[in-house]
Amino acid sequence: MSAEVTAPAPGSTLSPYLWRYDAPAQIGLKVNVYRGFEVRGLAQALRTPDLAASPVECLMVGDSYFMTHLGRPSTAMDGRGEQEWALHTLTGLVGEVREAMDAEFPADRRPFLLADLPDGATRDSGAAREAADRFVAAGADAVKIEVAGARELDCVAAVASSGVPTLAHLGYTPQRGVLGRHGDAVDEAFALFAQARRVRDAGACGLIIEMVSEAVNQALSTPHPEGLPLYSVFSGRARWGGQSLNLWDAVVRPSRGAKYFPPTSVLDAAEVPACYGPELIADRMRELIRLTLAGWFPLTPRTALSPREFGQVADADPWSTS
């Protein structure tokens, strides 16, 4: 099957990868990066001959930086002071990553840069628009908003209506959500489908889904004229679904057992200052991208759905308005 890309609007300066395949022949990849030297390592990996055509469509500067690189226990911020610090920090990282991307990737193969609105930036629609504007000024092509309820849905609508491409993050939302799998019962799955329709109708141009049932992932990512392209995190595999990879996780072992994390990590956190650099990042990202494109990563998570229920969810039309 050939893949066709919807052309950007005339005069647009956004990456062509922001317009996902109408009928994708292979998965698209999003890679979480945080620093310029990490971008250099990733770009080096992608210059390997067998990976030169890899579908790396998006690089994201995410608020997970506060946990990975800074060792904080969560992405939640304590009060307005920390919230402003978080936004200021991520804005600086977006600028650093933008500069590295422009230097390392040719324009016709340059991913789009996605910036993650941190905790506090969605306290109201005005704050969300201000944060999105700051990210765009720093070099972001699009922003991501965690959506747990009506307030964040209003923020999606406000930012999208301002003209900034906006992706909605559904399922487990680390800034405020309770850790656990979502959509692992039929009624929960259909509630997620309704939430996906709401963010679409609010103006979102894409989805990030985290820790959802693989059946939900498969249903949401099936090509549909009214659907949204998506990238999944810890949500198993789906034929048509985009996959999110975390560059840090590809190299650095988690502090506790994590079955579903990349199997490529080789460093303990204590070794990062001496060993975490572009060469090792390139080596580990080559391996992780190869495993992903071959279908060996990610693993299929356990599910509470029976085989019949799994089929009911996976075969559903999540984008129906009925």
C-alpha positions as CSV (number, residue, x, y, z in Angstrom):
1,M,0.0,0.0,0.0
2,S,1.4,3.4,-0.9
3,A,1.4,6.1,1.7
4,E,0.1,9.6,0.9
5,V,0.9,12.6,2.9
6,T,-1.6,15.5,3.1
7,A,0.3,18.6,2.0
8,P,0.9,21.4,4.5
9,A,-0.9,24.7,4.0
10,P,0.7,27.1,1.5
11,G,3.4,29.1,3.2
12,S,3.7,26.8,6.2
13,T,7.1,26.4,7.8
14,L,6.2,23.3,9.8
15,S,7.9,19.9,9.2
16,P,6.2,17.7,6.6
17,Y,6.1,15.0,9.3
18,L,3.4,17.0,11.2
19,W,1.0,15.8,8.5
20,R,0.8,12.0,9.2
21,Y,0.0,9.4,6.6
22,D,-3.6,9.0,5.5
23,A,-3.1,5.3,5.1
24,P,0.3,4.5,6.7
25,A,2.3,1.5,5.5
26,Q,4.4,1.4,8.6
27,I,4.5,2.9,12.1
28,G,5.7,6.4,12.7
29,L,8.2,7.0,15.6
30,K,8.3,9.8,18.2
31,V,11.5,10.1,20.2
32,N,11.6,11.9,23.6
33,V,14.8,14.0,23.7
34,Y,15.9,16.7,26.1
35,R,19.3,18.0,25.3
36,G,21.3,19.0,22.2
37,F,23.9,16.3,22.6
38,E,21.1,13.7,22.7
39,V,19.8,15.0,19.3
40,R,23.3,14.6,17.9
41,G,23.4,11.0,19.1
42,L,20.0,10.2,17.6
43,A,20.9,11.9,14.3
44,Q,24.1,9.8,14.2
45,A,22.1,6.6,14.7
46,L,19.8,7.6,11.9
47,R,22.7,8.1,9.5
48,T,23.3,4.3,9.7
49,P,22.5,3.0,6.2
50,D,19.8,0.5,7.3
51,L,18.1,3.2,9.4
52,A,18.4,6.2,7.0
53,A,14.7,5.8,6.0
54,S,13.4,5.2,9.5
55,P,10.1,6.9,10.1
56,V,11.2,9.2,13.0
57,E,8.6,11.9,12.6
58,C,8.6,13.7,15.9
59,L,11.0,14.7,18.6
60,M,9.5,15.7,21.9
61,V,10.9,17.7,24.8
62,G,8.8,16.2,27.6
63,D,8.4,17.1,31.3
64,S,9.7,13.6,32.0
65,Y,13.1,15.4,32.0
66,F,12.4,16.3,35.6
67,M,12.4,12.6,36.5
68,T,15.1,11.3,34.2
69,H,17.8,13.9,34.2
70,L,16.9,15.7,37.5
71,G,15.8,12.7,39.6
72,R,12.5,14.1,40.8
73,P,9.9,11.6,41.9
74,S,7.2,12.9,39.5
75,T,6.3,15.6,37.0
76,A,3.9,17.3,39.5
77,M,5.0,20.8,40.6
78,D,4.5,22.2,44.1
79,G,3.0,25.7,43.7
80,R,3.3,28.6,41.2
81,G,7.0,29.1,41.8
82,E,7.9,25.5,40.8
83,Q,5.4,25.6,37.9
84,E,7.0,28.7,36.4
85,W,10.5,27.1,36.9
86,A,9.3,24.0,35.0
87,L,8.0,26.1,32.1
88,H,11.1,28.2,32.0
89,T,13.3,25.1,32.1
90,L,11.4,23.3,29.3
91,T,11.4,26.4,27.2
92,G,15.2,26.6,27.4
93,L,15.4,22.9,26.4
94,V,13.1,23.4,23.4
95,G,15.4,26.1,22.2
96,E,18.5,23.9,22.7
97,V,16.9,20.9,20.9
98,R,15.6,23.1,18.0
99,E,19.1,24.4,17.4
100,A,20.6,20.9,17.4
101,M,17.8,19.6,15.1
102,D,18.4,22.3,12.6
103,A,22.1,21.5,12.5
104,E,21.8,17.7,12.4
105,F,18.8,17.0,10.2
106,P,18.3,18.0,6.6
107,A,15.2,20.0,6.1
108,D,13.4,17.3,4.1
109,R,14.0,14.7,6.8
110,R,13.6,16.9,9.9
111,P,11.1,15.7,12.4
112,F,8.6,18.1,13.9
113,L,9.4,19.3,17.4
114,L,6.8,18.8,20.1
115,A,6.8,20.6,23.4
116,D,5.1,19.2,26.5
117,L,3.1,21.7,28.6
118,P,4.2,21.1,32.2
119,D,2.2,21.0,35.3
120,G,0.6,24.4,36.0
121,A,0.5,25.4,32.3
122,T,-3.0,24.1,32.0
123,R,-4.5,25.7,35.1
124,D,-6.6,27.7,32.8
125,S,-6.9,28.5,29.1
126,G,-5.0,31.7,29.3
127,A,-2.0,30.0,30.9
128,A,-2.1,27.3,28.3
129,R,-2.0,29.7,25.4
130,E,0.8,31.7,27.0
131,A,2.8,28.6,27.6
132,A,2.2,27.4,24.0
133,D,3.3,30.8,22.6
134,R,6.5,30.6,24.6
135,F,7.3,27.1,23.3
136,V,6.6,28.2,19.7
137,A,8.8,31.2,20.1
138,A,11.6,28.9,21.3
139,G,11.2,26.7,18.2
140,A,8.5,24.2,18.8
141,D,6.3,23.1,15.9
142,A,3.5,21.8,18.1
143,V,2.5,21.3,21.8
144,K,1.1,18.4,23.9
145,I,-1.4,18.8,26.6
146,E,-2.3,16.1,29.2
147,V,-6.1,15.8,29.3
148,A,-7.6,14.4,32.5
149,G,-10.8,16.5,32.5
150,A,-12.9,19.4,31.3
151,R,-10.3,22.0,32.3
152,E,-7.6,20.5,30.1
153,L,-10.1,20.0,27.3
154,D,-10.7,23.7,27.4
155,C,-7.0,24.3,27.2
156,V,-6.8,22.1,24.1
157,A,-9.5,24.1,22.4
158,A,-7.9,27.5,23.4
159,V,-4.4,26.5,22.1
160,A,-5.7,24.8,19.0
161,S,-7.9,27.8,18.1
162,S,-4.8,30.1,18.3
163,G,-3.3,28.2,15.4
164,V,-0.7,26.1,17.3
165,P,-0.9,22.4,16.4
166,T,-2.0,20.6,19.5
167,L,-1.7,16.9,20.5
168,A,-3.7,15.6,23.4
169,H,-2.3,13.1,25.9
170,L,-4.9,10.5,27.1
171,G,-4.9,7.5,29.4
172,Y,-2.4,7.7,32.2
173,T,-1.6,11.4,32.7
174,P,1.5,11.6,34.9
175,Q,1.1,15.2,36.1
176,R,-2.1,14.3,38.0
177,G,-3.2,10.7,37.2
178,V,-3.0,7.6,39.2
179,L,-0.5,5.1,37.8
180,G,-2.3,2.2,36.2
181,R,-3.6,0.8,32.9
182,H,-6.5,2.5,31.3
183,G,-9.3,1.1,29.1
184,D,-8.7,-2.5,30.4
185,A,-12.5,-3.0,30.9
186,V,-15.0,-2.6,28.1
187,D,-16.8,0.4,29.7
188,E,-13.4,2.1,30.4
189,A,-12.3,1.5,26.8
190,F,-15.5,3.1,25.4
191,A,-15.1,6.0,27.8
192,L,-11.6,6.6,26.4
193,F,-13.0,6.5,22.9
194,A,-15.5,9.2,23.9
195,Q,-12.6,11.3,25.3
196,A,-10.7,10.9,22.1
197,R,-13.7,12.2,20.2
198,R,-13.9,15.2,22.5
199,V,-10.3,16.2,22.1
200,R,-10.6,15.8,18.3
201,D,-13.7,18.0,18.3
202,A,-11.9,20.6,20.5
203,G,-9.2,20.9,17.7
204,A,-6.5,18.4,18.6
205,C,-4.5,17.2,15.6
206,G,-3.1,14.1,17.2
207,L,-3.0,11.9,20.3
208,I,-0.5,10.5,22.7
209,I,-1.9,7.5,24.6
210,E,-0.1,6.1,27.6
211,M,-0.7,2.9,29.5
212,V,-3.9,2.0,27.7
213,S,-5.0,-1.5,26.8
214,E,-3.5,-2.8,23.6
215,A,-7.0,-3.3,22.3
216,V,-7.7,0.5,22.7
217,N,-4.5,1.3,21.0
218,Q,-5.4,-0.9,18.0
219,A,-8.9,0.6,17.7
220,L,-7.8,4.2,18.0
221,S,-4.9,3.8,15.5
222,T,-6.9,2.0,12.8
223,P,-7.0,4.5,9.8
224,H,-10.3,6.3,9.9
225,P,-11.5,9.4,7.9
226,E,-12.5,11.1,11.2
227,G,-9.7,9.8,13.4
228,L,-6.5,11.2,14.7
229,P,-2.9,9.9,14.2
230,L,-1.4,8.8,17.5
231,Y,1.8,7.7,19.3
232,S,1.5,5.2,22.1
233,V,3.5,4.7,25.3
234,F,3.5,1.4,27.2
235,S,0.3,0.4,25.3
236,G,1.5,-2.6,23.3
237,R,1.6,-2.8,19.6
238,A,-0.9,-1.7,16.9
239,R,-0.4,-2.3,13.1
240,W,-1.2,1.3,12.2
241,G,-0.1,3.0,15.4
242,G,2.8,5.3,15.9
243,Q,5.2,4.4,18.7
244,S,6.9,6.7,21.3
245,L,10.4,5.9,22.3
246,N,12.4,7.5,25.1
247,L,16.0,8.1,24.3
248,W,17.0,8.2,28.0
249,D,15.3,4.9,28.7
250,A,17.1,3.3,25.7
251,V,20.4,3.9,27.5
252,V,19.8,4.2,31.3
253,R,18.3,1.4,33.4
254,P,15.2,2.2,35.5
255,S,15.8,2.4,39.2
256,R,13.4,-0.5,39.8
257,G,12.3,-3.5,37.7
258,A,10.4,-2.3,34.7
259,K,9.3,-5.2,32.3
260,Y,8.0,-2.9,29.6
261,F,10.9,-0.5,29.4
262,P,13.4,-0.8,26.5
263,P,15.7,-3.9,26.7
264,T,18.6,-1.8,25.4
265,S,19.7,0.0,28.5
266,V,23.3,-0.5,29.7
267,L,23.9,2.3,32.3
268,D,23.0,2.7,35.9
269,A,22.1,6.3,36.9
270,A,25.4,6.7,38.8
271,E,27.3,6.1,35.5
272,V,25.5,8.8,33.6
273,P,27.9,11.7,34.2
274,A,30.9,9.8,32.9
275,C,29.3,7.7,30.2
276,Y,26.1,9.2,28.8
277,G,27.1,10.8,25.5
278,P,26.3,10.9,21.8
279,E,28.3,7.8,20.9
280,L,26.6,5.5,23.4
281,I,23.2,7.2,22.6
282,A,23.7,6.4,18.9
283,D,24.6,2.8,19.6
284,R,21.6,2.2,21.9
285,M,19.1,4.0,19.7
286,R,20.2,2.0,16.7
287,E,19.3,-1.1,18.6
288,L,16.0,0.2,19.9
289,I,14.8,1.5,16.6
290,R,15.7,-1.8,14.9
291,L,13.8,-3.8,17.6
292,T,10.8,-1.5,17.2
293,L,10.6,-1.7,13.4
294,A,11.0,-5.5,13.6
295,G,8.1,-5.7,16.0
296,W,10.0,-6.9,19.0
297,F,9.4,-3.8,21.0
298,P,7.2,-2.8,22.8
299,L,5.9,-5.9,24.6
300,T,2.2,-6.6,24.8
301,P,1.0,-5.8,28.3
302,R,-1.2,-8.1,30.4
303,T,-4.9,-7.4,30.1
304,A,-8.0,-8.0,32.2
305,L,-10.1,-8.2,29.0
306,S,-11.3,-11.6,27.9
307,P,-10.5,-12.7,24.4
308,R,-14.1,-11.8,23.4
309,E,-13.9,-8.4,25.1
310,F,-10.5,-7.7,23.5
311,G,-12.0,-8.3,20.1
312,Q,-15.0,-6.2,20.9
313,V,-12.8,-3.2,21.8
314,A,-10.2,-3.7,19.1
315,D,-12.8,-4.0,16.4
316,A,-14.9,-1.0,17.6
317,D,-15.2,2.3,15.7
318,P,-13.9,4.7,18.3
319,W,-14.5,7.7,16.1
320,S,-18.3,7.2,15.7
321,T,-20.5,10.0,17.0
322,S,-23.2,7.6,18.1
